[in-house]
Amino acid sequence: MPPPEHAADAADAAVVVGARYDDIAEGYVRWWAPVLHADAIGLLDAVAPAVEAGATRILDVGTGSGTLAVAALARWPHVEVTGIDPSSEMLAVAGREAKGARVAERLTLVRARADRLPFEDGVFDVAMSSFVLQLVPNRHRALGEVRRVLRPGASLAWLCWLKEQRAFRGDEIANEVLDEAGFEPPEPEGRSGDLASVSAAALATRRAGFRGVRAWAGELVHRWDPESFLAFFTRFDEASLFDELGSAESRRVEARLLKRLRTLTPDELTLRLPTVSVVGRVPGR
């Protein structure tokens, strides 16, 4: 019997996400992971009470480049972390980062989807996830799977984007320069999985079977300077476009963009993105 249509669609979406991150893994580590780093690491404070109470087996859902997993292993020498991700290239990066931090012997990396975890019921003490659950094809199913593999009384902490339109002047300038050079500006990202509100994040967690749920809003703040934003935009965000340009044309567009970026104030070059953090626990002892 073929799988239900919605299940097939979810599987296809998961494959697309995994393939996309395979393609951008190295660029992600160099250009985007540092933007997320401080907020991702901050999630460890939300799971700290469980770890300090004796939890040792941690699941990192969507480990990506291993930022959260490696930080947890460095912070708590007695824990072991299993990181799952659908991208084999991101897992390779995570393994490399763990070796560099000398914590690889306590990190297990598994290629898997968040909504189809290859683990027995109740095998983890803590689950955590940063900037991932806006990407999964079915967040309810993913949260349900996380609950399944957590033992009774175990904790979950996750961090995601809030759906709020905020103009960033750096992006606006970059799009204006591309338009003037005869290129169509990139389509807005429009992530459909961003949370509509703090209460929606809490409700999604409760519906997956977690109790004692708390959720709160935050804000990711990253201060670019003209040169660093230019590098991010041309070598990662719109790398495919600039790769297609001839070297002379690329230099002309970059010079024009840098000149315009240098007219912005530090505040205009500060990226501010709304986030939501959620904690909950599995009912039981």
C-alpha positions, -999 to 999 in steps of 0.1 A, spaced: 0 0 0 15 34 -9 20 59 19 -6 86 24 -1 116 1 7 140 30 34 115 43 50 113 8 49 151 6 67 154 40 93 128 29 100 148 -3 103 180 17 127 164 41 149 152 12 149 187 -3 160 202 30 187 177 35 200 182 -1 200 220 3 221 218 35 244 193 18 251 220 -8 256 249 16 273 232 46 307 248 44 292 282 36 268 279 65 295 271 90 316 301 78 289 328 73 256 319 90 265 297 120 284 326 137 253 348 135 232 321 153 259 310 177 252 331 208 215 325 208 219 288 201 243 284 230 220 303 252 195 274 249 218 253 271 207 274 301 172 261 296 183 224 298 209 230 326 185 222 355 179 187 340 216 181 334 225 193 369 199 170 383 216 140 367 205 138 331 233 124 309 218 113 276 210 143 253 194 144 219 202 173 196 175 175 170 188 190 138 224 193 150 236 209 118 272 220 122 272 208 158 272 242 176 248 232 203 260 196 207 297 206 210 289 234 234 269 210 256 297 184 256 323 211 265 301 225 293 292 191 309 320 165 308 297 138 321 270 139 293 268 122 260 250 138 230 234 121 200 229 146 171 206 139 142 203 157 109 191 148 74 222 164 58 253 141 56 275 171 49 263 190 79 270 159 100 305 157 86 311 193 97 297 185 132 321 156 135 350 178 125 340 205 150 337 179 178 372 165 170 386 200 171 370 206 205 382 171 217 347 159 226 341 136 196 342 104 218 310 115 235 291 126 203 271 102 182 260 115 148 230 99 130 216 108 96 178 110 103 147 131 101 132 148 131 98 132 123 112 97 120 137 92 148 155 58 146 156 52 184 136 31 209 111 47 232 123 66 263 161 64 257 170 101 262 170 123 293 170 157 275 162 169 240 172 202 225 169 219 191 179 254 179 167 270 147 154 238 132 117 233 139 108 260 114 123 238 87 107 204 93 78 194 71 55 185 100 64 201 134 37 183 153 50 149 141 86 159 149 77 171 184 57 138 189 87 118 179 109 137 203 84 130 231 84 93 222 122 89 226 123 109 259 119 90 292 92 100 316 101 132 333 126 142 307 130 178 294 128 194 260 141 229 251 138 244 216 144 277 199 129 290 167 121 321 147 90 341 153 70 352 122 74 389 121 83 411 91 113 434 100 131 453 73 169 451 75 185 481 58 215 461 46 192 437 26 173 467 12 206 483 0 218 450 -15 185 445 -34 186 481 -47 222 476 -60 212 444 -77 182 460 -93 203 489 -106 227 464 -121 199 447 -140 194 417 -118 162 406 -101 164 409 -64 161 376 -45 127 364 -36 118 369 1 126 338 21 92 336 36 97 305 59 62 291 64 73 272 95 82 303 116 60 305 147 31 330 146 34 338 182 48 328 216 15 312 225 15 292 193 49 278 202 37 268 236 5 253 223 24 232 197 45 218 225 15 210 247 -3 193 218 27 170 214 22 158 249 46 179 269 36 195 303 49 223 324 54 242 291 69 277 292 76 299 262 91 334 259 101 358 232 137 369 224 156 388 198 187 377 179 210 407 174 240 406 151 261 437 143 275 437 108 300 461 94 300 470 57 328 446 48 315 416 68 279 420 54 293 424 18 312 391 23 282 373 37 259 385 9 282 378 -20 299 346 -8 269 329 9 235 346 7 237 353 -30 268 332 -38 252 315 -68 245 348 -85 279 362 -80 295 330 -91 277 334 -124 290 369 -130 323 376 -147 351 387 -124 350 423 -138 312 427 -134 313 411 -100 339 435 -88 319 465 -101 287 453 -83 306 446 -51 323 480 -51 290 498 -57 274 477 -29 302 484 -5 301 521 -11 264 522 -3 268 500 27 293 524 41 267 552 42 246 532 67 248 538 105 258 510 129 221 507 139 211 503 102 237 475 99 224 457 130 203 426 122 174 421 146 153 389 143 126 378 167 128 344 183 108 322 206 122 297 232 101 268 246 107 244 274 86 214 285 88 180 301 74 145 295 48 136 321 60 110 346 85 107 374 
